[in-house]
Amino acid sequence: MSVGPTTTRNWDSPETCPFCGGKLTDAGAGFIAHIDEYPGCENEFRDWRSMVASDIGGEWGG
């Protein structure tokens, strides 16, 4: 299976990566393990996080 970042994000299922559609072992630690393994998804996550960080403000703990 080819896993890589896409130009759209699919947030429909916690069982798949929203950036590439790859299957996750779970939505928490499985997601972190996935982005550790796939640098493209990690970069997409960092970009997404930087875009929403100002919306969340002091409540962001992740």
N, C-alpha and C positions, 0 to 999 in steps of 0.2 A: 504494500500500500504506500502510495506516495503521499507524504504529509508535508504541507508547506503553507505559508500564510496566503490568504486571499484578500481581495480588495473589499469584500463585504464581510460583515460580522453576523453570525447566526447565533442568537442568544436563545433559541427555542428549547434547548435541552441541556440539563446539567451533566448529561452523560457524554457530551461531545465538546471538543474545543471550539469556542466561538470564532476562532481565527482561522482554523484549517479544516474543521470538521472531523478531526481524528477522535477515536474513541478514548474516553478517559476511564480509569479504574474507579474513580469517584470524583465528586465535584470539588472536594477540598484538597487533600494531599495529592490526589491523582492529578489535579490540574497543575499543581506546583511541580510535580515530577515531570509532567508533560512539557511544561515550558523550560524546565532545566535541560531536557533532552532535545528540544527543537528550538534553536536560537531565533528562527524567524517568528515563531509564536511568542517567544519572550519579548522580542522587540515590539511586536504588535501590542502586547499587554502593557509594556512600559508606555507606549504612545497613548493607549486608551486611558491608562491610569493618570497620566499627566493632564489629559483633557478633562477628566471628571474630578480631579483633586480639588479644584477651586469650588466646585459645586458642593462638595462634601465638607470642606473646611476642617475644623478641629475634630470632627467625628471620624475621620479616616484612620483606621488602626492597622491597615494592611500594608 
